Amino acid sequence: GYDYLFFCDKYIVNKLKSEFNLNCYYLPQCFSLTKHRPQELTDIDLKKYSCEITNAGNLYPSRASLYKHLSKYDFKMWGFPPAIWLKVPELDRIVMNKAVFNEEKSKAFKASKIVLNNLHPAVIDGVNKRAFEIPACGGFQITSYRDAIIELFEPDKEIICYHNLDDLKKKLDYYLDPNNEEERKQIAKAGYERAIKDHSYQHRLIELFKTIKLQD
């Protein structure tokens, strides 16, 4: 009964168009200009949030499977306590058991050297909202590679992508090296500028209404 359907994964759009002839369009996710922005960090904030690697969200099984290989790093995973059946001893030190939102999440992303945005395996050809929130908060992002990324950010200049676990570890070590701190900061700055320029809710609403107007 819907006139228009918008999805953030190109794979879903193509499937629904080809198999069901639905009126579907691709519309990437985005971030809120008021909720996600760089925050001034106090000494208390730095003590609480500073680390080598961080992320915020649910600790689902595929995420836990990845993070157990990263236990050697100073890693803080913010989010509600994981399911009682998801027991991974290697993650006890990583899991903060506290969710962060809005200003707190912005501080966590800004205070960490790297924000690791590993995409769920079910995300085939799109990205999650975290991909836009991280740079908008001033964070430096390393994310799983998807083809859709190259239309949203410029890899290696505005965002860093990894293709497998070995590649991820190599890039984590590279960007945690103090000799590469300035490069990390420049990429974070470029990612912030791109997010502000192209990826807020305002940008997506304009694109949505333009699509509808073209079809009417």
C-alpha positions as CSV (number, residue, x, y, z in Angstrom):
1,G,0.0,0.0,0.0
2,Y,3.0,2.4,0.0
3,D,3.6,4.8,-2.9
4,Y,7.3,4.9,-2.4
5,L,9.8,2.7,-0.5
6,F,13.3,3.8,0.5
7,F,16.0,1.5,1.7
8,C,19.6,2.1,2.8
9,D,21.0,-1.0,1.1
10,K,21.2,-1.1,-2.7
11,Y,21.0,-4.9,-2.7
12,I,17.5,-4.8,-1.1
13,V,16.4,-2.1,-3.5
14,N,17.4,-4.2,-6.5
15,K,15.9,-7.4,-5.1
16,L,12.5,-5.8,-4.4
17,K,12.4,-4.1,-7.8
18,S,13.3,-7.1,-9.8
19,E,11.3,-9.7,-7.9
20,F,8.2,-7.7,-6.9
21,N,8.2,-4.7,-9.2
22,L,7.9,-2.4,-6.1
23,N,8.5,1.3,-6.3
24,C,11.8,1.3,-4.4
25,Y,14.7,3.7,-4.1
26,Y,18.1,3.8,-2.5
27,L,18.5,6.4,0.3
28,P,21.5,6.1,2.6
29,Q,21.3,6.6,6.3
30,C,22.5,9.9,7.9
31,F,23.2,11.7,11.1
32,S,21.5,14.5,13.3
33,L,23.2,17.9,13.3
34,T,22.0,18.5,16.8
35,K,22.6,15.1,18.3
36,H,26.0,14.2,16.7
37,R,28.6,16.9,16.8
38,P,32.1,17.4,18.3
39,Q,32.1,18.0,22.0
40,E,34.6,19.7,24.3
41,L,36.3,17.1,26.4
42,T,37.0,17.7,30.1
43,D,39.6,15.9,32.1
44,I,36.8,13.8,33.5
45,D,35.6,13.0,30.0
46,L,39.0,12.0,28.9
47,K,39.5,9.7,31.9
48,K,36.2,8.0,31.1
49,Y,36.2,7.7,27.3
50,S,39.9,7.8,26.2
51,C,41.1,4.5,24.6
52,E,42.7,3.2,21.5
53,I,39.5,1.8,20.0
54,T,35.8,2.3,20.7
55,N,32.3,1.6,19.3
56,A,28.8,2.0,20.6
57,G,25.8,-0.3,20.0
58,N,24.6,-3.9,20.6
59,L,27.1,-6.7,21.1
60,Y,25.6,-9.2,18.7
61,P,27.3,-12.5,17.8
62,S,29.2,-11.5,14.7
63,R,30.5,-8.4,16.4
64,A,31.6,-10.5,19.4
65,S,33.3,-13.0,17.0
66,L,35.4,-10.1,15.6
67,Y,36.2,-8.3,18.9
68,K,37.5,-11.4,20.6
69,H,40.5,-11.2,18.2
70,L,41.2,-7.6,19.3
71,S,41.5,-8.1,23.0
72,K,45.1,-6.9,23.1
73,Y,44.0,-3.4,22.4
74,D,42.8,-0.8,24.8
75,F,39.2,-1.2,23.6
76,K,35.9,0.2,25.0
77,M,32.6,-1.1,23.7
78,W,29.7,1.0,24.9
79,G,26.2,-0.5,25.0
80,F,23.7,-2.3,27.1
81,P,24.9,-5.6,28.7
82,P,25.0,-8.4,26.1
83,A,22.5,-11.3,26.1
84,I,23.1,-13.8,28.9
85,W,23.9,-16.6,26.5
86,L,26.6,-14.5,24.7
87,K,29.5,-15.4,26.8
88,V,32.9,-14.5,25.4
89,P,35.5,-14.3,28.2
90,E,37.9,-12.3,26.0
91,L,35.4,-9.5,25.9
92,D,34.9,-9.0,29.7
93,R,37.5,-6.2,29.7
94,I,36.1,-4.6,26.6
95,V,32.4,-4.4,27.3
96,M,31.5,-1.3,29.3
97,N,27.9,-2.5,30.0
98,K,26.6,1.1,29.6
99,A,24.9,2.6,26.6
100,V,25.8,6.1,25.4
101,F,23.6,8.4,23.4
102,N,23.8,11.8,21.9
103,E,26.4,14.0,23.8
104,E,27.9,11.0,25.6
105,K,28.3,9.1,22.4
106,S,29.8,12.1,20.7
107,K,32.4,12.3,23.5
108,A,33.2,8.6,23.3
109,F,33.8,8.9,19.6
110,K,35.9,12.0,19.9
111,A,38.0,10.8,22.8
112,S,39.0,7.5,21.2
113,K,41.9,7.3,18.7
114,I,39.9,4.9,16.4
115,V,36.1,4.2,16.2
116,L,35.7,0.7,14.7
117,N,32.5,0.4,12.7
118,N,32.3,-3.2,11.8
119,L,29.1,-3.7,9.6
120,H,26.7,-6.5,10.2
121,P,27.2,-9.3,7.6
122,A,23.6,-8.8,6.5
123,V,24.5,-5.3,5.3
124,I,25.3,-6.3,1.7
125,D,25.7,-3.0,-0.3
126,G,25.0,-0.2,2.1
127,V,26.3,1.3,5.4
128,N,24.8,1.8,8.8
129,K,24.0,5.2,10.5
130,R,27.2,4.9,12.6
131,A,29.2,5.5,9.4
132,F,27.9,9.1,9.4
133,E,27.6,9.7,13.2
134,I,31.3,8.9,13.8
135,P,32.8,11.6,11.5
136,A,30.1,14.1,12.5
137,C,31.3,13.7,16.1
138,G,34.9,14.3,15.0
139,G,35.9,10.7,15.3
140,F,38.4,8.7,13.1
141,Q,36.6,5.8,11.5
142,I,37.7,2.4,10.3
143,T,34.9,0.4,8.8
144,S,34.1,-2.8,6.9
145,Y,34.3,-2.2,3.2
146,R,31.1,-2.1,1.1
147,D,30.9,-1.0,-2.5
148,A,28.3,1.7,-1.5
149,I,31.0,3.5,0.5
150,I,32.8,5.0,-2.4
151,E,29.7,7.1,-3.3
152,L,29.5,8.4,0.3
153,F,33.1,9.0,1.3
154,E,36.5,8.9,-0.3
155,P,38.4,5.9,1.1
156,D,41.9,6.6,2.5
157,K,41.2,10.3,2.7
158,E,37.8,10.6,4.5
159,I,37.4,7.1,5.8
160,I,39.4,3.9,6.2
161,C,38.0,0.6,5.1
162,Y,39.2,-2.9,5.9
163,H,38.5,-6.1,3.9
164,N,39.3,-8.9,6.3
165,L,40.6,-9.5,9.8
166,D,44.3,-9.4,8.9
167,D,43.7,-6.1,7.0
168,L,41.9,-4.7,10.0
169,K,44.7,-5.5,12.4
170,K,47.3,-4.1,10.0
171,K,45.4,-0.8,9.8
172,L,44.7,-0.6,13.5
173,D,48.4,-0.9,14.2
174,Y,49.3,1.6,11.5
175,Y,46.9,4.3,12.7
176,L,47.7,3.7,16.4
177,D,51.3,4.3,15.7
178,P,52.2,7.8,17.2
179,N,54.2,8.5,14.0
180,N,50.9,8.4,12.1
181,E,48.8,10.5,14.5
182,E,48.7,13.6,12.2
183,E,47.5,11.5,9.2
184,R,44.8,10.1,11.5
185,K,43.7,13.6,12.5
186,Q,43.6,14.8,8.9
187,I,41.4,11.9,7.8
188,A,39.0,12.5,10.7
189,K,38.9,16.2,9.8
190,A,38.1,15.4,6.1
191,G,35.5,12.9,7.1
192,Y,33.8,15.5,9.3
193,E,33.7,18.0,6.5
194,R,32.2,15.5,4.1
195,A,29.6,14.4,6.6
196,I,28.5,18.0,7.2
197,K,28.5,18.8,3.5
198,D,26.5,15.7,2.3
199,H,25.1,13.4,5.0
200,S,22.7,15.1,7.5
201,Y,19.0,14.4,7.8
202,Q,18.4,17.6,5.9
203,H,20.3,16.3,2.9
204,R,18.4,13.0,2.9
205,L,15.0,14.7,3.2
206,I,15.8,17.0,0.2
207,E,16.9,13.9,-1.8
208,L,13.7,12.0,-0.8
209,F,11.4,14.8,-1.8
210,K,13.3,15.3,-5.1
211,T,12.8,11.6,-5.9
212,I,9.1,11.8,-5.2
213,K,8.7,15.0,-7.2
214,L,10.4,13.5,-10.2
215,Q,8.0,10.6,-10.2
216,D,4.8,12.6,-9.9
